[in-house]
Structures are given as structure tokens and as C-alpha cells.
């Protein structure tokens, strides 16, 4: 269990880092909502990249940590990953923009941060 929690902690830190990168991209391009992200090619492209990175970390988390990230819908995240990776030019970017905004919300970042703390506390308690 200790090893899994330490691994989850590092994966969650990567997820939180990418969430903050989405926030930074949105601020840099003056995007405050999904429709603004959608109309800004550079912003939507960056957000897509960060969502891919989040997906790659998320799928390696334990089930316990995945369930703690209540803002993530795995079905949508998996579909986004496939669309971004395989058919990016023709994908409906409304979904990407909406999901990027959802991941960038403070409450989503707070949930990730809380799970990092949980992993840190439980990992140190099981030593």
C-alpha cells in the first residue's frame, strides 16, 4: 500500500501541475470560459496537450485515488484522449474546451491537492 500511495502522490502532483498549466494558458490568452478557450487556437491546443498529460497520469493512479478525483469522468477523459491523439483536426473542440475549464477550476485543483495530502499522510503513517 505504501508504494502505491507514494506513486499516487507523484502522479497527483503531475496532474495538479498540468491543471495549473491549463490555468496559466487560459490567463495568458485572456480566456475566462470555455467559449473563449474554444475561439483561441493557441489556448485550445495547449489545453489539449495538458489534458493528454493529465490522462496519462490519471490512468496509472490506484482506484482509490481515481475515485477521490470526483471532477473526472473517466469515460469522457478516455474519449478525449482518443480524439486528441487520433483525430485532433476534426474533433469537436467544444468538449475539450469545457473539460479544460472544468479541470482548471479552483475546486478541481483543491480536490487534487487534498488527495496528495491524503497520500502523503497515509504513506508516512504506514511506514
LUMTORZA-712638 format. One record per residue (C-alpha): residue number from 0; residue in one letter; x, y, z. Coordinates in Angstrom, 3 decimals, decimal comma. Layout:
<r k="NUM" r="A" px="X" py="Y" pz="Z"/>
...
***
This chain:
<r k="0" r="X" px="0,000" py="0,000" pz="0,000"/>
<r k="1" r="X" px="2,846" py="2,373" pz="0,904"/>
<r k="2" r="X" px="4,392" py="2,032" pz="-2,542"/>
<r k="3" r="X" px="1,060" py="2,726" pz="-4,252"/>
<r k="4" r="X" px="0,437" py="5,830" pz="-2,165"/>
<r k="5" r="X" px="3,891" py="7,203" pz="-2,920"/>
<r k="6" r="X" px="3,344" py="6,558" pz="-6,618"/>
<r k="7" r="X" px="-0,114" py="8,151" pz="-6,458"/>
<r k="8" r="X" px="1,341" py="11,184" pz="-4,697"/>
<r k="9" r="X" px="3,798" py="11,755" pz="-7,560"/>
<r k="10" r="X" px="1,152" py="11,164" pz="-10,231"/>
<r k="11" r="X" px="-1,240" py="13,535" pz="-8,485"/>
<r k="12" r="X" px="1,471" py="16,187" pz="-8,350"/>
<r k="13" r="X" px="1,819" py="15,845" pz="-12,136"/>
<r k="14" r="X" px="-1,944" py="16,156" pz="-12,550"/>
<r k="15" r="X" px="-2,047" py="19,263" pz="-10,371"/>
<r k="16" r="X" px="0,886" py="20,745" pz="-12,287"/>
<r k="17" r="X" px="-0,985" py="20,255" pz="-15,563"/>
<r k="18" r="X" px="-4,147" py="21,733" pz="-14,071"/>
<r k="19" r="X" px="-2,133" py="24,820" pz="-13,144"/>
<r k="20" r="X" px="-0,666" py="24,928" pz="-16,648"/>
<r k="21" r="X" px="-4,208" py="24,994" pz="-18,055"/>
<r k="22" r="X" px="-4,973" py="27,900" pz="-15,706"/>
<r k="23" r="X" px="-1,813" py="29,697" pz="-16,865"/>
<r k="24" r="X" px="-2,632" py="29,158" pz="-20,539"/>
<r k="25" r="X" px="-6,142" py="30,488" pz="-20,014"/>
<r k="26" r="X" px="-4,821" py="33,561" pz="-18,192"/>
<r k="27" r="X" px="-2,097" py="34,172" pz="-20,771"/>
<r k="28" r="X" px="-4,611" py="34,163" pz="-23,598"/>
<r k="29" r="X" px="-7,249" py="36,052" pz="-21,569"/>
<r k="30" r="X" px="-9,711" py="33,156" pz="-21,667"/>
<r k="31" r="X" px="-12,143" py="33,036" pz="-18,764"/>
<r k="32" r="X" px="-14,647" py="30,481" pz="-20,071"/>
<r k="33" r="X" px="-14,997" py="27,572" pz="-22,478"/>
<r k="34" r="X" px="-16,212" py="29,674" pz="-25,413"/>
<r k="35" r="X" px="-13,136" py="31,898" pz="-25,176"/>
<r k="36" r="X" px="-10,850" py="28,873" pz="-24,945"/>
<r k="37" r="X" px="-12,622" py="27,424" pz="-27,970"/>
<r k="38" r="X" px="-12,046" py="30,504" pz="-30,119"/>
<r k="39" r="X" px="-8,362" py="30,830" pz="-29,228"/>
<r k="40" r="X" px="-6,387" py="28,266" pz="-31,247"/>
<r k="41" r="X" px="-3,221" py="28,532" pz="-29,169"/>
<r k="42" r="X" px="-5,103" py="28,176" pz="-25,902"/>
<r k="43" r="X" px="-7,167" py="25,168" pz="-27,012"/>
<r k="44" r="X" px="-4,040" py="23,477" pz="-28,377"/>
<r k="45" r="X" px="-2,156" py="23,956" pz="-25,115"/>
<r k="46" r="X" px="-5,115" py="22,828" pz="-23,041"/>
<r k="47" r="X" px="-5,443" py="19,709" pz="-25,206"/>
<r k="48" r="X" px="-1,798" py="18,857" pz="-24,587"/>
<r k="49" r="X" px="-2,190" py="19,316" pz="-20,829"/>
<r k="50" r="X" px="-5,355" py="17,187" pz="-20,813"/>
<r k="51" r="X" px="-3,411" py="14,399" pz="-22,536"/>
<r k="52" r="X" px="-0,760" py="14,630" pz="-19,832"/>
<r k="53" r="X" px="-3,427" py="14,506" pz="-17,122"/>
<r k="54" r="X" px="-4,946" py="11,409" pz="-18,707"/>
<r k="55" r="X" px="-1,604" py="9,610" pz="-18,815"/>
<r k="56" r="X" px="-1,091" py="10,187" pz="-15,088"/>
<r k="57" r="X" px="-4,719" py="9,505" pz="-14,156"/>
<r k="58" r="X" px="-4,813" py="6,025" pz="-15,696"/>
<r k="59" r="X" px="-1,831" py="4,981" pz="-13,541"/>
<r k="60" r="X" px="-3,471" py="6,010" pz="-10,256"/>
<r k="61" r="X" px="-4,872" py="3,451" pz="-7,849"/>
<r k="62" r="X" px="-8,622" py="3,046" pz="-7,922"/>
<r k="63" r="X" px="-8,838" py="4,805" pz="-4,553"/>
<r k="64" r="X" px="-7,170" py="7,958" pz="-5,879"/>
<r k="65" r="X" px="-9,159" py="7,854" pz="-9,117"/>
<r k="66" r="X" px="-12,374" py="7,761" pz="-7,121"/>
<r k="67" r="X" px="-11,216" py="10,685" pz="-4,975"/>
<r k="68" r="X" px="-10,911" py="12,902" pz="-8,065"/>
<r k="69" r="X" px="-14,656" py="13,399" pz="-8,295"/>
<r k="70" r="X" px="-14,364" py="16,019" pz="-11,052"/>
<r k="71" r="X" px="-13,020" py="13,409" pz="-13,503"/>
<r k="72" r="X" px="-15,360" py="11,416" pz="-15,707"/>
<r k="73" r="X" px="-13,127" py="8,598" pz="-16,933"/>
<r k="74" r="X" px="-15,331" py="7,841" pz="-19,934"/>
<r k="75" r="X" px="-15,045" py="11,425" pz="-21,156"/>
<r k="76" r="X" px="-11,329" py="11,611" pz="-20,334"/>
<r k="77" r="X" px="-10,627" py="8,421" pz="-22,293"/>
<r k="78" r="X" px="-12,702" py="9,636" pz="-25,238"/>
<r k="79" r="X" px="-10,894" py="12,988" pz="-25,177"/>
<r k="80" r="X" px="-7,551" py="11,228" pz="-25,180"/>
<r k="81" r="X" px="-8,517" py="9,166" pz="-28,214"/>
<r k="82" r="X" px="-9,963" py="12,143" pz="-30,070"/>
<r k="83" r="X" px="-6,976" py="14,379" pz="-29,335"/>
<r k="84" r="X" px="-4,462" py="11,685" pz="-30,199"/>
<r k="85" r="X" px="-6,067" py="10,339" pz="-33,356"/>
<r k="86" r="X" px="-8,431" py="12,879" pz="-34,906"/>
<r k="87" r="X" px="-7,465" py="16,256" pz="-33,471"/>
<r k="88" r="X" px="-8,202" py="18,277" pz="-36,607"/>
<r k="89" r="X" px="-11,773" py="17,011" pz="-36,821"/>
<r k="90" r="X" px="-12,605" py="16,678" pz="-33,107"/>
<r k="91" r="X" px="-15,421" py="18,678" pz="-31,543"/>
<r k="92" r="X" px="-13,317" py="21,142" pz="-29,588"/>
<r k="93" r="X" px="-16,331" py="22,275" pz="-27,532"/>
<r k="94" r="X" px="-15,830" py="19,185" pz="-25,365"/>
<r k="95" r="X" px="-12,095" py="19,843" pz="-24,987"/>
<r k="96" r="X" px="-12,705" py="23,471" pz="-24,033"/>
<r k="97" r="X" px="-15,383" py="22,569" pz="-21,490"/>
<r k="98" r="X" px="-13,263" py="19,873" pz="-19,905"/>
<r k="99" r="X" px="-10,171" py="22,108" pz="-19,789"/>
<r k="100" r="X" px="-12,173" py="24,761" pz="-17,940"/>
<r k="101" r="X" px="-13,539" py="22,129" pz="-15,531"/>
<r k="102" r="X" px="-10,035" py="20,860" pz="-14,745"/>
<r k="103" r="X" px="-8,752" py="24,403" pz="-14,228"/>
<r k="104" r="X" px="-11,424" py="25,325" pz="-11,685"/>
<r k="105" r="X" px="-10,162" py="26,014" pz="-8,195"/>
<r k="106" r="X" px="-12,359" py="23,331" pz="-6,663"/>
<r k="107" r="X" px="-10,918" py="20,688" pz="-9,012"/>
<r k="108" r="X" px="-7,372" py="21,739" pz="-8,114"/>
<r k="109" r="X" px="-8,311" py="21,673" pz="-4,427"/>
<r k="110" r="X" px="-9,588" py="18,093" pz="-4,747"/>
<r k="111" r="X" px="-6,299" py="17,042" pz="-6,334"/>
<r k="112" r="X" px="-4,313" py="18,819" pz="-3,611"/>
<r k="113" r="X" px="-6,400" py="17,129" pz="-0,903"/>
<r k="114" r="X" px="-5,690" py="13,711" pz="-2,384"/>
<r k="115" r="X" px="-1,966" py="14,496" pz="-2,468"/>
<r k="116" r="X" px="-2,143" py="15,303" pz="1,263"/>
<r k="117" r="X" px="-4,079" py="12,112" pz="1,915"/>
<r k="118" r="X" px="-1,418" py="10,049" pz="0,122"/>
<r k="119" r="X" px="1,368" py="11,812" pz="1,994"/>
<r k="120" r="X" px="-0,283" py="11,275" pz="5,396"/>
<r k="121" r="X" px="-1,227" py="7,648" pz="4,775"/>
<r k="122" r="X" px="2,154" py="6,799" pz="3,246"/>
<r k="123" r="X" px="4,028" py="8,242" pz="6,206"/>
<r k="124" r="X" px="1,635" py="6,546" pz="8,640"/>
<r k="125" r="X" px="2,204" py="3,106" pz="7,117"/>
<r k="126" r="X" px="5,994" py="3,203" pz="7,466"/>
***
